[in-house]
Amino acid sequence: GGCWHQCCPGRNNTCWASGSHTARCYCDSYCERTGDCCEDYRAVCRHAAVGCAVGPWGRWSRCSSLCGVGSKARSRQVTVPPRHGGEPCPDLKQRRGCLGEHPTCETAK
């Protein structure tokens, strides 16, 4: 059996072929962890693998609080989605703490 007809990302139990001695071999990227890949998996599927690519981080948002503790966030976009078991995408959002320091904060105290 072989993967020439299919290559699947992630863990996909429907992505298999008949292997030697009527056992199943798999063509999903998870087979590398479990050790049950079809013999041609690396040649067929890993060659076709495309890892995720992301763009640059956007600007941080304003602090969510005008006065006191709040948070800021930023994000980035996927420019090339992963295919055929390629590397998954990294985090697309980040959040960090901030202190709101609006001029009215002093008078509110």
MMTF fields as JSON, N, C-alpha, C and O atoms, coordinates in Angstrom:
{
  "mmtfVersion": "1.0.0",
  "mmtfProducer": "UNKNOWN",
  "numBonds": 435,
  "numAtoms": 436,
  "numGroups": 109,
  "numChains": 1,
  "numModels": 1,
  "chainsPerModel": [1],
  "groupsPerChain": [109],
  "chainIdList": ["A"],
  "bondAtomList": [4, 2, 8, 6, 12, 10, 16, 14, 20, 18, 24, 22, 28, 26, 32, 30, 36, 34, 40, 38, 44, 42, 48, 46, 52, 50, 56, 54, 60, 58, 64, 62, 68, 66, 72, 70, 76, 74, 80, 78, 84, 82, 88, 86, 92, 90, 96, 94, 100, 98, 104, 102, 108, 106, 112, 110, 116, 114, 120, 118, 124, 122, 128, 126, 132, 130, 136, 134, 140, 138, 144, 142, 148, 146, 152, 150, 156, 154, 160, 158, 164, 162, 168, 166, 172, 170, 176, 174, 180, 178, 184, 182, 188, 186, 192, 190, 196, 194, 200, 198, 204, 202, 208, 206, 212, 210, 216, 214, 220, 218, 224, 222, 228, 226, 232, 230, 236, 234, 240, 238, 244, 242, 248, 246, 252, 250, 256, 254, 260, 258, 264, 262, 268, 266, 272, 270, 276, 274, 280, 278, 284, 282, 288, 286, 292, 290, 296, 294, 300, 298, 304, 302, 308, 306, 312, 310, 316, 314, 320, 318, 324, 322, 328, 326, 332, 330, 336, 334, 340, 338, 344, 342, 348, 346, 352, 350, 356, 354, 360, 358, 364, 362, 368, 366, 372, 370, 376, 374, 380, 378, 384, 382, 388, 386, 392, 390, 396, 394, 400, 398, 404, 402, 408, 406, 412, 410, 416, 414, 420, 418, 424, 422, 428, 426, 432, 430],
  "bondOrderList": [1, 1, 1, 1, 1, 1, 1, 1, 1, 1, 1, 1, 1, 1, 1, 1, 1, 1, 1, 1, 1, 1, 1, 1, 1, 1, 1, 1, 1, 1, 1, 1, 1, 1, 1, 1, 1, 1, 1, 1, 1, 1, 1, 1, 1, 1, 1, 1, 1, 1, 1, 1, 1, 1, 1, 1, 1, 1, 1, 1, 1, 1, 1, 1, 1, 1, 1, 1, 1, 1, 1, 1, 1, 1, 1, 1, 1, 1, 1, 1, 1, 1, 1, 1, 1, 1, 1, 1, 1, 1, 1, 1, 1, 1, 1, 1, 1, 1, 1, 1, 1, 1, 1, 1, 1, 1, 1, 1],
  "groupList": [{"groupName": "GLY", "atomNameList": ["N", "CA", "C", "O"], "elementList": ["N", "C", "C", "O"], "formalChargeList": [0, 0, 0, 0], "bondAtomList": [1, 0, 2, 1, 3, 2], "bondOrderList": [1, 1, 2], "singleLetterCode": "G", "chemCompType": "PEPTIDE LINKING"}, {"groupName": "CYS", "atomNameList": ["N", "CA", "C", "O"], "elementList": ["N", "C", "C", "O"], "formalChargeList": [0, 0, 0, 0], "bondAtomList": [1, 0, 2, 1, 3, 2], "bondOrderList": [1, 1, 2], "singleLetterCode": "C", "chemCompType": "L-PEPTIDE LINKING"}, {"groupName": "TRP", "atomNameList": ["N", "CA", "C", "O"], "elementList": ["N", "C", "C", "O"], "formalChargeList": [0, 0, 0, 0], "bondAtomList": [1, 0, 2, 1, 3, 2], "bondOrderList": [1, 1, 2], "singleLetterCode": "W", "chemCompType": "L-PEPTIDE LINKING"}, {"groupName": "HIS", "atomNameList": ["N", "CA", "C", "O"], "elementList": ["N", "C", "C", "O"], "formalChargeList": [0, 0, 0, 0], "bondAtomList": [1, 0, 2, 1, 3, 2], "bondOrderList": [1, 1, 2], "singleLetterCode": "H", "chemCompType": "L-PEPTIDE LINKING"}, {"groupName": "GLN", "atomNameList": ["N", "CA", "C", "O"], "elementList": ["N", "C", "C", "O"], "formalChargeList": [0, 0, 0, 0], "bondAtomList": [1, 0, 2, 1, 3, 2], "bondOrderList": [1, 1, 2], "singleLetterCode": "Q", "chemCompType": "L-PEPTIDE LINKING"}, {"groupName": "PRO", "atomNameList": ["N", "CA", "C", "O"], "elementList": ["N", "C", "C", "O"], "formalChargeList": [0, 0, 0, 0], "bondAtomList": [1, 0, 2, 1, 3, 2], "bondOrderList": [1, 1, 2], "singleLetterCode": "P", "chemCompType": "L-PEPTIDE LINKING"}, {"groupName": "ARG", "atomNameList": ["N", "CA", "C", "O"], "elementList": ["N", "C", "C", "O"], "formalChargeList": [0, 0, 0, 0], "bondAtomList": [1, 0, 2, 1, 3, 2], "bondOrderList": [1, 1, 2], "singleLetterCode": "R", "chemCompType": "L-PEPTIDE LINKING"}, {"groupName": "ASN", "atomNameList": ["N", "CA", "C", "O"], "elementList": ["N", "C", "C", "O"], "formalChargeList": [0, 0, 0, 0], "bondAtomList": [1, 0, 2, 1, 3, 2], "bondOrderList": [1, 1, 2], "singleLetterCode": "N", "chemCompType": "L-PEPTIDE LINKING"}, {"groupName": "THR", "atomNameList": ["N", "CA", "C", "O"], "elementList": ["N", "C", "C", "O"], "formalChargeList": [0, 0, 0, 0], "bondAtomList": [1, 0, 2, 1, 3, 2], "bondOrderList": [1, 1, 2], "singleLetterCode": "T", "chemCompType": "L-PEPTIDE LINKING"}, {"groupName": "ALA", "atomNameList": ["N", "CA", "C", "O"], "elementList": ["N", "C", "C", "O"], "formalChargeList": [0, 0, 0, 0], "bondAtomList": [1, 0, 2, 1, 3, 2], "bondOrderList": [1, 1, 2], "singleLetterCode": "A", "chemCompType": "L-PEPTIDE LINKING"}, {"groupName": "SER", "atomNameList": ["N", "CA", "C", "O"], "elementList": ["N", "C", "C", "O"], "formalChargeList": [0, 0, 0, 0], "bondAtomList": [1, 0, 2, 1, 3, 2], "bondOrderList": [1, 1, 2], "singleLetterCode": "S", "chemCompType": "L-PEPTIDE LINKING"}, {"groupName": "TYR", "atomNameList": ["N", "CA", "C", "O"], "elementList": ["N", "C", "C", "O"], "formalChargeList": [0, 0, 0, 0], "bondAtomList": [1, 0, 2, 1, 3, 2], "bondOrderList": [1, 1, 2], "singleLetterCode": "Y", "chemCompType": "L-PEPTIDE LINKING"}, {"groupName": "ASP", "atomNameList": ["N", "CA", "C", "O"], "elementList": ["N", "C", "C", "O"], "formalChargeList": [0, 0, 0, 0], "bondAtomList": [1, 0, 2, 1, 3, 2], "bondOrderList": [1, 1, 2], "singleLetterCode": "D", "chemCompType": "L-PEPTIDE LINKING"}, {"groupName": "GLU", "atomNameList": ["N", "CA", "C", "O"], "elementList": ["N", "C", "C", "O"], "formalChargeList": [0, 0, 0, 0], "bondAtomList": [1, 0, 2, 1, 3, 2], "bondOrderList": [1, 1, 2], "singleLetterCode": "E", "chemCompType": "L-PEPTIDE LINKING"}, {"groupName": "VAL", "atomNameList": ["N", "CA", "C", "O"], "elementList": ["N", "C", "C", "O"], "formalChargeList": [0, 0, 0, 0], "bondAtomList": [1, 0, 2, 1, 3, 2], "bondOrderList": [1, 1, 2], "singleLetterCode": "V", "chemCompType": "L-PEPTIDE LINKING"}, {"groupName": "LEU", "atomNameList": ["N", "CA", "C", "O"], "elementList": ["N", "C", "C", "O"], "formalChargeList": [0, 0, 0, 0], "bondAtomList": [1, 0, 2, 1, 3, 2], "bondOrderList": [1, 1, 2], "singleLetterCode": "L", "chemCompType": "L-PEPTIDE LINKING"}, {"groupName": "LYS", "atomNameList": ["N", "CA", "C", "O"], "elementList": ["N", "C", "C", "O"], "formalChargeList": [0, 0, 0, 0], "bondAtomList": [1, 0, 2, 1, 3, 2], "bondOrderList": [1, 1, 2], "singleLetterCode": "K", "chemCompType": "L-PEPTIDE LINKING"}],
  "groupTypeList": [0, 0, 1, 2, 3, 4, 1, 1, 5, 0, 6, 7, 7, 8, 1, 2, 9, 10, 0, 10, 3, 8, 9, 6, 1, 11, 1, 12, 10, 11, 1, 13, 6, 8, 0, 12, 1, 1, 13, 12, 11, 6, 9, 14, 1, 6, 3, 9, 9, 14, 0, 1, 9, 14, 0, 5, 2, 0, 6, 2, 10, 6, 1, 10, 10, 15, 1, 0, 14, 0, 10, 16, 9, 6, 10, 6, 4, 14, 8, 14, 5, 5, 6, 3, 0, 0, 13, 5, 1, 5, 12, 15, 16, 4, 6, 6, 0, 1, 15, 0, 13, 3, 5, 8, 1, 13, 8, 9, 16],
  "groupIdList": [1, 2, 3, 4, 5, 6, 7, 8, 9, 10, 11, 12, 13, 14, 15, 16, 17, 18, 19, 20, 21, 22, 23, 24, 25, 26, 27, 28, 29, 30, 31, 32, 33, 34, 35, 36, 37, 38, 39, 40, 41, 42, 43, 44, 45, 46, 47, 48, 49, 50, 51, 52, 53, 54, 55, 56, 57, 58, 59, 60, 61, 62, 63, 64, 65, 66, 67, 68, 69, 70, 71, 72, 73, 74, 75, 76, 77, 78, 79, 80, 81, 82, 83, 84, 85, 86, 87, 88, 89, 90, 91, 92, 93, 94, 95, 96, 97, 98, 99, 100, 101, 102, 103, 104, 105, 106, 107, 108, 109],
  "secStructList": [7, 7, 1, 6, 6, 7, 7, 5, 1, 1, 7, 7, 6, 6, 7, 3, 3, 3, 7, 4, 4, 4, 7, 3, 3, 3, 7, 5, 6, 6, 2, 2, 2, 2, 6, 7, 5, 7, 6, 6, 2, 0, 0, 0, 0, 0, 2, 2, 7, 5, 7, 7, 3, 3, 7, 7, 7, 7, 7, 7, 7, 7, 7, 1, 7, 1, 3, 3, 3, 3, 3, 3, 3, 3, 3, 7, 7, 3, 3, 3, 7, 7, 5, 6, 6, 7, 7, 7, 7, 7, 7, 7, 3, 3, 3, 3, 3, 3, 3, 3, 3, 7, 6, 2, 2, 2, 2, 2, 7],
  "xCoordList": [0.818, 0.0, 0.863, 2.033, 0.291, 1.074, 0.225, -1.004, 0.919, 0.274, 0.112, -0.298, 0.413, 0.36, -0.996, -1.1, -2.035, -3.397, -3.862, -4.868, -3.138, -3.602, -2.519, -1.671, -2.561, -1.731, -2.617, -3.241, -2.67, -3.578, -2.823, -1.899, -3.215, -2.586, -3.161, -4.284, -2.397, -2.881, -3.144, -2.539, -4.054, -4.433, -5.743, -6.766, -5.715, -6.885, -6.956, -6.24, -7.819, -7.906, -8.493, -8.441, -9.045, -9.582, -8.525, -8.806, -7.335, -6.26, -5.277, -4.184, -5.675, -4.849, -4.859, -5.66, -3.96, -3.895, -3.627, -3.244, -3.828, -3.52, -2.011, -1.385, -1.446, -0.008, 0.319, -0.516, 1.54, 1.962, 1.195, 0.841, 0.947, 0.228, -1.154, -1.593, -1.834, -3.19, -3.347, -4.47, -2.247, -2.331, -2.473, -2.07, -3.034, -3.176, -1.885, -1.205, -1.57, -0.521, -1.177, -2.166, -0.637, -1.298, -0.517, 0.704, -1.254, -0.692, -1.004, -0.937, -1.345, -1.557, -0.263, 0.561, -0.084, 1.178, 1.401, 2.531, 0.344, 0.476, 1.172, 1.673, 1.206, 1.82, 3.303, 3.867, 3.933, 5.351, 5.525, 6.547, 4.548, 4.616, 4.308, 4.92, 3.357, 2.937, 3.729, 3.639, 4.501, 5.355, 4.621, 5.125, 3.433, 2.684, 2.449, 1.402, 3.429, 3.329, 3.506, 4.181, 2.891, 3.144, 4.598, 5.205, 5.144, 6.556, 6.913, 8.023, 5.984, 6.294, 5.844, 5.843, 5.459, 4.948, 5.927, 5.554, 7.161, 8.14, 8.37, 8.422, 8.504, 8.773, 7.59, 7.773, 6.385, 5.199, 4.636, 4.39, 4.437, 3.732, 4.644, 4.315, 5.758, 6.633, 7.218, 7.482, 7.419, 7.912, 6.882, 7.235, 5.623, 4.544, 4.155, 3.322, 4.749, 4.364, 4.72, 5.789, 3.799, 4.018, 3.735, 2.624, 4.733, 4.573, 3.841, 3.814, 3.26, 2.527, 3.492, 4.607, 3.057, 3.812, 2.872, 1.7, 3.399, 2.589, 3.238, 4.447, 2.417, 2.9, 3.427, 3.493, 3.801, 4.332, 3.226, 2.04, 3.652, 2.704, 2.143, 2.865, 0.868, 0.245, 0.6, 1.33, 0.084, 0.336, -0.434, -1.469, 0.087, -0.621, -1.862, -1.823, -2.935, -4.157, -3.953, -2.95, -4.912, -4.881, -5.154, -5.714, -4.76, -5.025, -6.538, -7.261, -7.003, -8.447, -9.014, -10.231, -8.149, -8.594, -8.045, -6.856, -8.907, -8.422, -7.591, -6.601, -7.993, -7.295, -7.048, -7.977, -5.822, -5.513, -5.142, -4.82, -5.196, -4.732, -5.686, -6.902, -5.122, -5.888, -5.015, -4.042, -5.356, -4.549, -4.541, -5.437, -3.507, -3.358, -3.271, -2.895, -3.62, -3.555, -3.014, -3.099, -2.454, -2.039, -2.191, -2.275, -2.227, -2.424, -1.637, -1.091, -1.595, -0.97, -1.786, -2.576, -1.597, -2.397, -1.581, -0.358, -2.272, -1.643, -1.482, -2.453, -0.28, -0.052, -0.036, -0.428, 0.42, 0.398, -0.08, 0.628, -1.266, -1.753, -0.966, -0.474, -0.843, -0.124, -0.893, -2.124, -0.157, -0.775, 0.036, 1.255, -0.64, -0.02, 0.894, 1.977, 0.468, 1.251, 2.389, 3.26, 2.405, 3.45, 3.327, 2.34, 4.324, 4.333, 3.073, 2.659, 2.453, 1.248, 1.59, 2.757, 0.574, 0.766, 1.108, 0.594, 1.979, 2.258, 1.097, 0.121, 1.202, 0.158, -0.079, 0.86, -1.345, -1.712, -2.128, -2.308, -2.28, -2.671, -1.772, -1.351, -1.482, -0.732, -1.461, -2.134, -1.325, -1.942, -0.913, -0.149, -0.901, -0.015, -0.706, -1.644, -0.235, -0.822, -0.394, 0.608, -1.162, -0.847, -1.525, -2.392, -1.112, -1.738, -2.323, -1.606, -3.608, -4.238, -3.808, -3.881, -3.365, -2.873, -3.52, -2.839, -4.806, -5.555, -5.463, -5.441, -5.408, -5.297, -6.391, -6.151, -7.561, -8.638, -8.429, -9.134, -7.477, -7.264, -6.843, -7.287, -6.019, -5.545, -6.696, -6.75, -7.605, -8.728, -9.749, -10.486, -9.793, -10.753, -10.346, -11.195, -9.071, -8.599, -9.061, -8.776],
  "yCoordList": [-1.179, 0.0, 1.244, 1.205, 2.318, 3.536, 4.785, 4.743, 5.891, 7.187, 7.959, 9.12, 7.371, 8.093, 8.703, 9.679, 8.152, 8.639, 9.675, 10.348, 9.816, 10.75, 11.059, 10.22, 12.249, 12.686, 13.598, 14.519, 13.338, 14.094, 14.78, 14.202, 16.014, 16.697, 16.199, 15.698, 16.335, 16.019, 14.54, 13.689, 14.251, 12.866, 12.573, 13.19, 11.639, 11.344, 9.836, 9.295, 9.16, 7.697, 7.189, 5.989, 8.07, 7.628, 7.724, 7.393, 8.164, 8.375, 7.203, 7.334, 6.057, 4.869, 4.104, 4.375, 3.158, 2.261, 0.856, 0.683, -0.138, -1.513, -1.702, -1.491, -2.095, -2.312, -3.789, -4.584, -4.127, -5.524, -6.392, -5.935, -7.628, -8.589, -8.085, -8.328, -7.402, -6.871, -5.903, -5.566, -5.46, -4.451, -3.078, -2.873, -2.167, -0.795, -0.02, -0.206, 0.844, 1.828, 3.183, 3.273, 4.229, 5.531, 6.579, 6.502, 7.559, 8.642, 10.011, 11.035, 10.014, 11.29, 11.675, 10.813, 12.954, 13.401, 12.843, 12.843, 12.369, 11.802, 10.446, 9.988, 9.805, 8.478, 8.509, 7.488, 9.658, 9.738, 9.588, 9.074, 10.025, 9.868, 8.443, 7.917, 7.819, 6.472, 5.383, 4.215, 5.742, 4.769, 3.812, 2.722, 4.19, 3.288, 3.897, 3.682, 4.656, 5.272, 4.23, 3.217, 4.494, 3.674, 3.882, 4.904, 2.91, 2.958, 4.199, 4.718, 4.675, 5.83, 7.161, 8.179, 7.168, 8.393, 9.549, 10.626, 9.339, 10.438, 10.942, 12.15, 10.048, 10.459, 11.195, 12.172, 10.73, 11.307, 12.487, 13.553, 12.301, 13.308, 14.381, 15.564, 14.013, 15.022, 15.914, 17.093, 15.366, 16.179, 17.242, 18.351, 16.893, 17.813, 18.73, 19.62, 18.523, 19.3, 20.773, 21.125, 21.611, 23.063, 23.574, 23.43, 24.162, 24.689, 26.017, 26.722, 26.344, 27.604, 28.781, 28.709, 29.85, 31.108, 32.209, 32.246, 33.101, 34.205, 35.536, 35.619, 36.573, 37.917, 38.553, 37.904, 39.81, 40.512, 40.815, 40.822, 41.065, 41.453, 42.829, 43.704, 43.021, 44.332, 45.172, 44.726, 46.38, 47.272, 46.805, 46.148, 47.155, 46.878, 47.769, 48.93, 47.231, 48.013, 48.98, 48.911, 49.874, 50.749, 49.924, 48.83, 50.45, 49.777, 49.689, 50.654, 48.548, 48.348, 49.151, 49.28, 49.685, 50.479, 51.894, 52.083, 52.888, 54.27, 54.56, 55.289, 53.99, 54.2, 52.835, 52.048, 52.57, 51.328, 50.189, 50.392, 48.985, 47.781, 47.382, 47.341, 47.095, 46.636, 45.723, 45.157, 45.579, 44.748, 45.333, 46.081, 44.973, 45.324, 44.034, 42.993, 44.102, 42.911, 43.289, 44.438, 42.287, 42.455, 41.116, 40.071, 41.161, 39.922, 39.959, 40.99, 38.806, 38.69, 37.694, 36.929, 37.707, 36.887, 35.734, 35.816, 34.674, 33.556, 33.95, 34.355, 33.84, 34.147, 32.875, 32.895, 31.77, 30.472, 29.436, 29.155, 28.86, 27.85, 26.544, 26.247, 25.762, 24.49, 23.501, 23.461, 22.704, 21.677, 20.388, 20.414, 19.288, 17.963, 17.654, 17.096, 18.011, 17.671, 18.62, 18.298, 19.791, 20.772, 21.348, 21.106, 22.106, 22.699, 23.516, 24.285, 23.36, 24.142, 25.609, 25.973, 26.43, 27.869, 28.183, 27.54, 29.173, 29.621, 30.482, 30.687, 30.979, 31.857, 33.05, 33.644, 33.383, 34.508, 35.729, 36.814, 35.553, 36.661, 36.693, 35.654, 37.899, 38.091, 39.116, 40.005, 38.987, 39.912, 40.215, 39.34, 41.446, 41.828, 42.848, 43.523, 42.951, 43.886, 45.321, 45.565, 46.253, 47.676, 48.45, 47.929, 49.7, 50.602, 51.788, 52.511, 51.98, 53.138, 54.406, 54.49, 55.383, 56.631, 57.836, 58.803, 57.781, 58.892, 60.094, 59.906, 61.319, 62.523, 62.617, 63.196, 62.075, 62.177, 61.226, 61.331, 60.309, 59.352, 60.05, 59.665, 61.042, 61.757, 62.457, 62.45, 63.054, 63.764, 62.797, 63.139, 61.572, 60.579, 60.034, 59.556, 60.1, 59.563, 60.47, 60.209],
  "zCoordList": [0.0, 0.0, 0.0, 0.379, -0.416, -0.457, -0.33, -0.375, -0.171, 0.024, -1.279, -1.251, -2.381, -3.65, -3.912, -4.655, -3.321, -3.565, -2.547, -2.774, -1.411, -0.385, 0.631, 0.937, 1.136, 2.258, 3.096, 2.571, 4.399, 5.252, 6.384, 6.956, 6.711, 7.848, 9.16, 9.201, 10.224, 11.563, 11.766, 11.115, 12.679, 12.971, 12.267, 12.564, 11.337, 10.528, 10.304, 9.461, 11.059, 10.975, 9.665, 9.394, 8.853, 7.562, 6.462, 5.31, 6.797, 5.826, 5.894, 6.444, 5.329, 5.412, 4.094, 3.2, 4.001, 2.848, 3.371, 4.528, 2.528, 2.926, 2.867, 1.829, 3.98, 4.047, 3.867, 3.436, 4.205, 4.097, 5.096, 6.183, 4.722, 5.572, 5.971, 7.095, 5.089, 5.255, 6.43, 6.805, 7.004, 8.069, 7.424, 6.279, 8.15, 7.651, 7.89, 8.899, 6.95, 7.167, 6.927, 6.199, 7.531, 7.512, 6.733, 6.598, 6.227, 5.418, 6.028, 5.347, 7.32, 7.999, 8.708, 9.01, 8.972, 9.558, 10.966, 11.454, 11.622, 12.961, 12.936, 13.963, 11.781, 11.694, 12.043, 12.439, 11.902, 12.273, 13.782, 14.238, 14.55, 16.004, 16.426, 17.355, 15.741, 16.126, 15.422, 15.8, 14.411, 13.727, 12.809, 12.535, 12.323, 11.444, 10.06, 9.449, 9.573, 8.245, 7.149, 7.335, 6.013, 4.834, 4.409, 4.727, 3.694, 3.315, 2.507, 2.625, 1.692, 0.834, 1.433, 0.74, 2.717, 3.327, 3.193, 2.728, 3.591, 3.556, 2.14, 1.912, 1.214, -0.17, -0.787, -1.513, -0.502, -1.127, -0.338, -0.903, 0.945, 1.735, 2.307, 2.223, 2.874, 3.455, 2.374, 2.612, 1.204, 0.092, -0.281, -0.685, -0.142, -0.503, 0.657, 0.485, 1.835, 3.015, 2.848, 2.35, 3.275, 3.252, 4.658, 5.168, 5.271, 6.618, 6.611, 5.602, 7.725, 7.878, 7.824, 8.342, 7.2, 7.199, 7.67, 7.294, 8.496, 9.033, 8.704, 8.483, 8.675, 8.426, 9.697, 10.741, 9.612, 10.789, 11.801, 11.472, 13.039, 14.072, 13.76, 13.282, 14.028, 13.911, 15.122, 16.007, 15.157, 16.294, 17.519, 17.412, 18.669, 19.91, 19.978, 19.571, 20.481, 20.675, 21.84, 22.55, 22.023, 23.185, 24.433, 24.363, 25.542, 26.814, 27.019, 26.769, 27.466, 27.646, 28.814, 28.946, 29.65, 30.788, 30.672, 30.415, 30.86, 30.848, 32.09, 32.028, 33.207, 34.477, 35.123, 35.303, 35.459, 36.164, 35.233, 34.062, 35.786, 35.088, 33.965, 34.148, 32.824, 31.663, 30.823, 31.321, 29.56, 28.67, 27.266, 26.873, 26.526, 25.116, 24.333, 24.873, 23.053, 22.21, 20.84, 20.405, 20.178, 18.786, 18.089, 18.734, 16.774, 16.025, 14.727, 14.332, 14.079, 12.765, 11.954, 12.509, 10.665, 9.757, 9.182, 9.064, 8.833, 8.139, 6.678, 6.038, 6.144, 4.733, 3.886, 2.719, 4.481, 3.8, 4.809, 5.776, 4.61, 5.555, 5.403, 4.315, 6.486, 6.384, 5.524, 5.551, 4.763, 3.921, 3.981, 4.153, 3.842, 3.742, 4.916, 4.733, 6.116, 7.296, 7.594, 8.402, 6.962, 7.236, 8.639, 9.334, 9.048, 10.384, 10.63, 9.763, 11.808, 12.121, 12.347, 12.498, 12.367, 12.554, 14.01, 14.926, 14.22, 15.579, 16.07, 15.348, 17.288, 17.84, 16.919, 16.387, 16.747, 15.896, 16.712, 16.16, 18.029, 18.906, 20.118, 20.625, 20.581, 21.815, 22.669, 22.147, 23.978, 24.916, 25.994, 26.402, 26.446, 27.541, 28.422, 27.997, 29.646, 30.594, 30.31, 29.638, 30.828, 30.673, 31.798, 32.5, 31.951, 32.918, 32.167, 31.475, 32.305, 31.693, 32.408, 33.634, 31.649, 32.254, 31.595, 31.253, 31.422, 30.842, 31.786, 33.002, 31.262, 32.122, 33.191, 34.251, 32.947, 33.946, 35.131, 36.135, 35.027, 36.114, 37.396, 38.478, 37.301, 38.507, 39.23, 40.46, 38.484, 39.117, 39.691, 40.616, 39.136, 39.622, 40.984, 41.736, 41.306, 42.585, 43.697, 44.865]
}
